């Protein structure tokens, strides 16, 4: 047993040596069992150091499940073709083009780094041998320890191997600069040789910023101990070496979040945003030049590939989303300080807070009456203001985030039909219409190429005080299930929203922000219906799969604990049920209704014949994988509860589908990558804080009670509250 553990350790030893140099205070945790006992928080960590689970640091990153999908397996040329087709579609594009082009570049960089690292490890001077092995079999052989020898020429010198590893490290650093979450997913799918390449470079060049940045992600640490086993000095050094780069600041902010230093994380993200916007202002082309570029691109029928310098960037969207999450967490963390300790908490009556029984509600009302008579302390009033200020900052960043995406209430069905046709032709390598769109204009004088006319809105405008008036009503009187599309009449238009991997989480986080700001119930109900409208349309076809949203799970829990205080007409799962795909209009091209068939061709599909034992085992394995990805699972008890709840959910879905509760996928067209939104019942601190804020917080402006707000009728006293409210909003 000891020898089996020793063999892979030899390949990891180059990583552990730079770790001791970069992080001397943490290095003993990898060798000393006494240090591990001090930091142990789970039964696994309490065992000896030899049996502890040690994984790369980047496998702890949040939202990794949001970036899983077929883009990891698709041939690179097909992925690039799909990114081009997506970019040249009329607004709203099916997928955010900035993220789509990032996926292409990350795949190119990771594949190139893998090739260099494998060749350096095996002494292969040329990639001809590895390219001759179908499907990258060389990488799989290397991962299994089956080296294929140096058949391409003489043995490589140590200098040549170092240069190849250095180039591989530079490519990986570039990928992590683009998007560290997507790059982490891509490197997980690649060979284990990539985990060691940066450590080998650091042995010779310990001050190399690219190698240090990559090694920071690939360094092996005990599982679920990122905060304890991560030192910020490496990132501080990289930031000092390259002060103009905003990406290391983003990485340091994410680590600060793990360490629960959310104020420091917000400062880092603000600095990164400032640095990025300054660089964009210098390198952004003028308006006339950008229009000429668009005209030049649109005049050609074959939709030429977009040059990298002209491709949109997703850095600003990443920074806005992360900073909004920091502010929202800060707001929720101050909720317990903003509210007095109720008699329920002092008596330890956890049953009333968990189940929301009638006795608990009565006790809460009595406690609230006592607190109103007693009056809130000065510190509580200040903390209430902090809650609202941070919630407003989070809301501001989420609204800026939404400005990058679009929605259309009346996109012609043939336009979405055309994109599905292009995806089908690209995945099947159909050369006749490869990379072409029927709705690219043939007139050389047409500058835009928007095709059939339709209305397009920024997502942020949908949550403004006066939303657009031409939106179809939602929810309608009868909520349509996905399978009933087969019986509907032929549609000419459909609702479409631009997809982003983090969109669903941002939408539900916006509702949590409005709750903390204490937006009126009627206004919050309107926002909730808008979020449900967009969430049911979100579809990552053809590159992203559905993922779990922590904010959605928290919002569902808040609705349950607050007893649906905004009076939604249906359950949240029903309101967010995936919208049915539009009925095809013609039989000439591939319709949007065949997106599910195309998805099976992309992902490989599953065998229709499956025994009951195989089905249960598949559900169990899927539940384990999803539970491991969940950041809220932090011990053995929560891990078992997560697996059990997900298995029950899968069994309920299977039972309802076999009993006729949910239509079969063959009955009607169904979106291929959707999440039903039901989560396992593990209460998070955020959901508990928001639910308590709804029940106990006064509905004033955060600086006092309602009495001061209803007072102003005379001319003179009315001026002061207006000033305070204006200052609060500012």
Helices and strands as residue ranges (DSSP letters): H 2-22, H 24-27, G 28-30, H 33-39, H 43-46, E 54-56, G 57-60, G 64-67, G 70-72, H 76-87, H 97-122, H 128-132, G 134-136, H 137-143, H 158-178, H 180-188, H 193-204, H 209-218, E 220-222, H 233-241, H 247-258, H 262-283, H 287-298, G 308-310, H 315-333, H 335-338, H 343-346, H 350-355, H 358-374, H 378-402, E 406-412, H 413-427, E 457-458, H 459-462, G 482-487, E 493-497, H 503-517, H 521-535, H 550-561, H 572-575, G 592-594, H 595-603, H 612-629, H 636-658, H 685-696, H 707-710, H 717-729
